[in-house]
Amino acid sequence: MNVIANHSFGTIVSESGGANTWSENAHEFRLTPWSNDPVSDSNGEAFYIRDEESGYFWSPTLLPRGGDTPYVARHGFGYSVFEHAEDGIRAELWVYVSIDASIKFAVIRLRNDSDRPRRLSVTGYIEWVLGDLRSKSMMYVATEINANTDAMFAHNPYSTEFADRVAFLAVGDVIDGASCTMCGDRAEFLGRNGTLSDPAAMSLSHLSGRVGAGLDPCAAIRVPFDLEDGQEREIVFTLGVGPSADEAHSLAHQFRGSGAARTALERVWDYWNRTLGAVHVETPDPSINVLVNGWLIYQTLACRFWARSGFYQPGGAFGFRDQLQDVMALIYSEPRLVREHLLLCAGHQFREGDVQHWWHPPSGRGVRTRCSDD
């Protein structure tokens, strides 16, 4: 598992490709479903590569539809990479989150090593939640298509704290003048008794364009293209959210395409190299060195402090004791964040001397318990 996050947006990625993405609060405002089943590793995000001539399709990750050859998964600081070759097509999927914007990138690079021209498509698919549980929010989510940005937008006007937020799935720089097709109906995409490993829509040449209210909400975008022998292509999907419809449209446009994706990745590398390099420890044990010089601080900041979420517990809330303990590890690498968090916790004290034991951003809703550990 790799928790990839910034201060208000993040995703959890498994070695099989399963993912859960949220904004502002990993429990209260999930964009896609959360699951902690380590056996099935079920999720609501998927990508498919399809041979448009034969109809054969597979995923660039092991799940939901693994191919016939092995996969390689690599987790790094702020990113995960999946590599695979199938049916003469070599694929590389990079997943990461902008360090300072509510945007998740999924960059799929394809190379044709099959010794013949190919007609292919890539399909990105997510299931909308826009709340804490899909079963509670799905009937309220409405979707719409914006052809100018090759994006699908969704919002939940019945959300208590996030009614103004507008989420989107977009694809950038559609190539060769090809028009992408979309679908916002999960029941139609999967088909009757269908699953993500064999969705009905992947047997069709295009998606229907069905969107609106009253559907089982999802976002699916398919991009068709030609790939000559030895040629490479890059398809960039972005999943994001804005505080309003206008700002969501602006984000979808600002971060579309390979140039924006590369710039965001370089900023991720730069931030984590600088932050994790603030303290360097050398011991006789190489395994200790690997943990201390990178992964422990990364885990503390990305998972415990920013995401406040993990595969087993997507809490989303700030715990008064919890994050004060965590932030002590950042005193040399991110002293500014330490000071900001001390002030934040001071703002959740009461005149009597006790505190809120935990609280949920953005409203601060929580409990007053007088627990002694606080």
Protein Blocks (a to p, Z undefined) as FASTA:
>chain_A
ZZdddfkbccdddfkopacddehiaklmcfbdcdfbfklopafbdcddddfknopacdfb
fbfbdcfbdcdddddehiacddddeehiacdddddddfkbccdddddddddfehpacddd
dddddddfkpablklmmmmpccdddfklopacdddfkbfklmmpccddddehiehhiacd
ddfbfklmnoghiafklcfklmpfbdehiacehiacdddddddddddehiacdddddddd
dfbfklmmmmmmmmgcjklmmmmmmmmmmmmmmmmmmpccddfblklmmmmnommmmmmm
mmmmmnopafklcnkpacfklmmmmmmmmmmmmmmlmmmmmmmmmmmccfkopacfbdcd
fkopacdehpakZZ
